[in-house]
Amino acid sequence: MAVLDNFEQWKEFLHNRVNQAETLGMDRENISELAYQLGDYLAQDIDPQNREEHLLKDLWNCANEEEQKIMANLMVKLVNDGK
């Protein structure tokens, strides 16, 4: 996936998807749940393409489910509120 090659591009991609979901009326809780599902998929099925993704995968893999959900929520906040 080309968007994974650069972490800033990945954050911009996520930012656009979060904005799109909010525009369609999805609330932050549902967006965070989707982010959790995406994070789990990426950690299990996609090889990290840069050092940031390696770090996120390592953190994800050592976290329990509750911590992973917190990480997913933080990613949503990072790409939306942190811009």
Steps between C-alpha positions, in 0.01 A plus 500: 500500500674817378343718770694297760836601353499837674358555849388856426307376197346228718389759757352718225317198357355419844411865559302505174320175588408627849364823351306302242348276771403803711342666196291188451378530860717238669577582863848492653432175689419313179797656322728387783357147479575492128849632571547214747393246238730659243789506748450132574493416130814703430689351794417145396497509120710791370876540525604840638655724235678753721637542853182660635291207383752257649464677835120502481496130413733416792286704739180344364636148538602547863173676597187330627165565329414798720838660433462435127164679505668792675771503233237499225318790665827689533575450130159644416572797726849541355381521142189705571555724802877521464496646150 
